[in-house]
Amino acid sequence: MIEYGGNISAYERNSLLSVIKPALNIINSNYTPPMRPRESDYSPYYTLCRMGPSITPRTLEKGYENFFIEYYNCINFRSKSKIIRELLGKYTHGSGRGFSDDEAIKLILTKLINDKAYMFLIIDEVHLLKPDDVLALLDIAETFGHHNAKLSILLVSRIKDWMSIETERILSRLNEKIKLEPYDFDDSLLILQYRSEMAIKENVVNDDLLTMISQIVVENKNMRHGIEILRKCGLYADKEGFNHITL
């Protein structure tokens, strides 16, 4: 059984899966060849740290009855403690009050072991955490034993942001890095069309405007910038009572 944690849409789940596949390929070369993510907000630097046994289709055959994928964006979760307590509440139904971070992690790992479960933890915008918090997450296997660390961690960050927290100790804990190239025009247009259909009323934003925004995304190599422009177009149309926006 595969479950997806957090409040994410089917679109976001597909995006996560497209990122996870190349990560799995690095962990085990016998896995399906990597597939470039095509539906994600931007093209960041993915840093992979593996803890415990490899996550492959064989993982479930080795006695893991449950495989959980958990996603946290550090824009909303600004500390290791907040992430850990969110996981603790979900898997043990406890608030985490009165427990240290290490005690909370131990409870989570014990739950995974007892349930024959394995967790793939994805932490986005990881540069917003303190370097010591990042190191502590990467040290889970060392702290609690590799045989007890039934999880793997995927850290996500843009290259320039990652450099702000990178230290020799953190680098020593990483297994692999995956660099994704910026989206081209076709990728950008596809994402913007999807976002427009999902969030804005039909015909408010026309194809010419989406084309222009896609060109801006490619020039700046920043998908988020394009999505923010699209969002402001929708807000402006709503505020002014426009049925459509044209160039």
C-alpha positions as CSV (number, residue, x, y, z in Angstrom):
1,M,0.0,0.0,0.0
2,I,1.3,3.5,-0.9
3,E,-0.1,6.5,0.9
4,Y,0.7,10.2,0.3
5,G,0.9,12.5,3.4
6,G,0.1,16.1,3.7
7,N,-2.5,18.3,2.0
8,I,-1.4,17.9,-1.6
9,S,-3.4,17.7,-4.8
10,A,-3.3,14.9,-7.4
11,Y,-1.3,17.3,-9.5
12,E,1.3,17.8,-6.7
13,R,1.4,14.0,-6.0
14,N,2.3,13.4,-9.7
15,S,5.0,16.1,-9.5
16,L,6.5,14.3,-6.4
17,L,6.4,11.0,-8.1
18,S,8.2,12.4,-11.1
19,V,11.0,13.6,-8.8
20,I,11.1,10.4,-6.8
21,K,11.7,8.2,-9.8
22,P,15.2,9.5,-10.5
23,A,16.0,9.4,-6.8
24,L,15.0,5.7,-6.7
25,N,17.2,5.1,-9.8
26,I,20.2,6.5,-7.9
27,I,19.5,4.3,-4.9
28,N,19.2,1.2,-7.0
29,S,20.5,1.0,-10.5
30,N,18.1,-1.8,-11.3
31,Y,15.1,0.5,-11.0
32,T,13.3,2.1,-13.9
33,P,15.4,4.7,-15.8
34,P,14.9,8.2,-14.5
35,M,12.2,10.5,-15.9
36,R,12.6,14.2,-16.0
37,P,10.1,16.0,-13.9
38,R,7.8,18.1,-16.1
39,E,5.1,19.3,-13.8
40,S,6.7,21.1,-11.0
41,D,6.8,24.8,-9.9
42,Y,10.5,25.3,-10.6
43,S,13.7,23.5,-11.4
44,P,15.7,23.2,-8.2
45,Y,18.6,21.2,-7.0
46,Y,17.6,17.9,-5.5
47,T,19.9,16.5,-2.8
48,L,19.4,12.9,-1.8
49,C,20.3,11.3,1.4
50,R,19.6,7.6,1.8
51,M,19.0,6.1,5.3
52,G,18.3,2.5,5.9
53,P,17.6,-0.1,3.1
54,S,17.1,0.9,-0.6
55,I,13.7,2.0,-1.6
56,T,12.8,-0.1,-4.6
57,P,9.9,-2.2,-5.8
58,R,11.7,-5.0,-3.9
59,T,11.3,-3.0,-0.7
60,L,7.7,-4.0,-0.3
61,E,8.6,-7.6,-1.0
62,K,11.1,-7.5,1.9
63,G,8.4,-7.2,4.5
64,Y,7.4,-3.6,4.3
65,E,3.6,-3.6,4.2
66,N,3.3,0.2,4.0
67,F,5.3,2.8,2.0
68,F,4.6,6.4,3.0
69,I,5.6,9.5,1.1
70,E,5.6,12.7,3.2
71,Y,6.2,16.1,1.8
72,Y,7.0,19.3,3.8
73,N,7.7,22.7,2.5
74,C,9.9,24.8,4.9
75,I,8.1,27.9,3.9
76,N,5.4,26.5,6.2
77,F,7.6,24.4,8.4
78,R,10.5,26.5,9.5
79,S,12.3,24.1,11.8
80,K,13.2,20.5,12.3
81,S,11.1,20.4,15.4
82,K,7.9,21.5,13.6
83,I,8.4,18.8,10.9
84,I,9.0,16.1,13.5
85,R,6.0,17.0,15.6
86,E,3.8,17.1,12.6
87,L,4.9,13.5,11.7
88,L,4.5,12.5,15.3
89,G,1.0,13.7,15.4
90,K,0.1,11.9,12.2
91,Y,1.7,8.6,13.0
92,T,1.3,8.3,16.8
93,H,-1.6,10.8,17.3
94,G,0.4,12.6,20.0
95,S,1.1,16.3,20.3
96,G,4.8,15.8,21.0
97,R,4.6,18.1,24.0
98,G,7.1,17.1,26.6
99,F,9.3,15.1,24.2
100,S,12.6,16.2,22.9
101,D,13.2,16.0,19.1
102,D,15.3,12.8,19.6
103,E,12.5,11.2,21.7
104,A,9.9,12.1,19.1
105,I,12.0,10.7,16.2
106,K,12.4,7.5,18.2
107,L,8.6,7.2,18.6
108,I,8.2,7.7,14.9
109,L,10.8,5.1,14.0
110,T,9.4,2.6,16.5
111,K,6.0,3.0,14.8
112,L,7.4,2.4,11.4
113,I,9.2,-0.7,12.6
114,N,6.1,-2.1,14.3
115,D,4.0,-1.4,11.3
116,K,6.6,-2.9,8.9
117,A,6.5,0.5,7.2
118,Y,9.0,2.6,5.3
119,M,8.9,6.4,4.8
120,F,10.2,8.6,2.0
121,L,10.5,12.1,3.5
122,I,10.7,15.0,1.1
123,I,11.7,18.4,2.5
124,D,11.3,21.3,0.1
125,E,13.0,24.8,0.4
126,V,15.4,23.1,2.8
127,H,17.6,26.1,2.9
128,L,15.1,27.8,5.2
129,L,16.1,25.4,8.0
130,K,19.2,26.0,10.1
131,P,22.3,24.0,9.0
132,D,22.2,22.2,12.4
133,D,18.6,21.1,11.8
134,V,19.5,19.8,8.3
135,L,22.5,17.9,9.8
136,A,20.3,16.4,12.6
137,L,17.9,15.0,10.0
138,L,20.7,13.5,8.0
139,D,22.2,12.0,11.1
140,I,19.1,10.0,12.0
141,A,20.6,6.8,10.8
142,E,23.8,7.4,12.8
143,T,21.9,8.4,15.9
144,F,19.4,5.6,16.0
145,G,21.2,2.9,14.0
146,H,20.9,2.1,10.3
147,H,18.8,-1.0,11.1
148,N,16.2,1.3,12.8
149,A,16.1,4.1,10.3
150,K,13.2,3.0,8.2
151,L,13.2,6.2,6.1
152,S,15.0,8.0,3.3
153,I,15.2,11.8,2.9
154,L,15.1,13.9,-0.3
155,L,16.2,17.5,0.3
156,V,15.0,20.1,-2.3
157,S,16.5,23.5,-2.9
158,R,17.6,25.9,-5.7
159,I,21.4,25.8,-6.2
160,K,22.1,29.3,-4.9
161,D,19.9,28.7,-1.9
162,W,21.5,25.4,-1.1
163,M,25.0,27.0,-1.0
164,S,23.8,29.2,1.9
165,I,23.5,26.1,4.2
166,E,26.1,23.7,2.8
167,T,28.8,22.7,5.1
168,E,31.5,20.0,5.1
169,R,29.6,18.0,7.7
170,I,26.3,18.2,5.7
171,L,28.2,17.2,2.5
172,S,29.7,14.2,4.2
173,R,26.2,12.9,4.9
174,L,24.8,13.1,1.4
175,N,24.7,10.1,-0.9
176,E,24.0,11.8,-4.2
177,K,22.9,15.0,-5.9
178,I,20.4,15.3,-8.7
179,K,20.6,18.5,-10.8
180,L,17.5,19.3,-12.9
181,E,17.8,21.6,-15.9
182,P,15.5,24.7,-16.1
183,Y,12.2,24.2,-17.9
184,D,12.1,25.1,-21.6
185,F,9.3,27.0,-23.3
186,D,7.0,24.0,-23.9
187,D,7.4,22.8,-20.3
188,S,6.6,26.3,-19.0
189,L,3.6,26.8,-21.1
190,L,2.2,23.4,-20.1
191,I,2.5,24.2,-16.4
192,L,1.0,27.6,-16.8
193,Q,-1.9,26.3,-18.8
194,Y,-2.6,23.7,-16.1
195,R,-2.4,26.3,-13.4
196,S,-4.6,28.7,-15.3
197,E,-7.3,26.0,-15.8
198,M,-7.0,25.0,-12.1
199,A,-7.2,28.5,-10.5
200,I,-8.6,31.0,-13.0
201,K,-12.0,31.2,-14.7
202,E,-12.1,30.1,-18.3
203,N,-11.1,32.6,-20.9
204,V,-9.9,35.2,-18.4
205,V,-6.3,34.6,-19.5
206,N,-5.8,34.0,-23.2
207,D,-3.1,31.9,-25.0
208,D,-1.1,35.0,-26.0
209,L,-0.7,36.1,-22.4
210,L,0.3,32.6,-21.3
211,T,2.9,32.5,-24.2
212,M,4.3,35.8,-23.0
213,I,4.6,34.6,-19.4
214,S,6.2,31.4,-20.6
215,Q,8.9,33.4,-22.4
216,I,9.5,35.4,-19.2
217,V,9.9,32.1,-17.3
218,V,12.5,30.8,-19.8
219,E,14.4,34.1,-19.8
220,N,14.6,34.2,-16.0
221,K,14.9,30.5,-15.4
222,N,12.3,30.8,-12.7
223,M,8.9,29.0,-12.9
224,R,7.7,30.6,-9.7
225,H,8.1,34.0,-11.2
226,G,5.7,33.0,-14.0
227,I,3.2,31.5,-11.6
228,E,3.2,34.7,-9.5
229,I,2.5,36.8,-12.7
230,L,-0.4,34.5,-13.5
231,R,-1.7,34.8,-10.0
232,K,-1.6,38.6,-10.1
233,C,-3.4,38.6,-13.4
234,G,-6.2,36.6,-11.8
235,L,-6.3,39.0,-8.8
236,Y,-6.3,42.0,-11.0
237,A,-9.2,40.7,-13.1
238,D,-11.2,39.9,-10.0
239,K,-10.6,43.3,-8.5
240,E,-11.5,45.2,-11.6
241,G,-14.4,42.9,-12.6
242,F,-12.8,42.0,-16.0
243,N,-14.0,38.9,-17.8
244,H,-10.7,38.5,-19.6
245,I,-7.2,40.0,-19.8
246,T,-5.3,40.6,-23.1
247,L,-2.0,42.0,-24.1
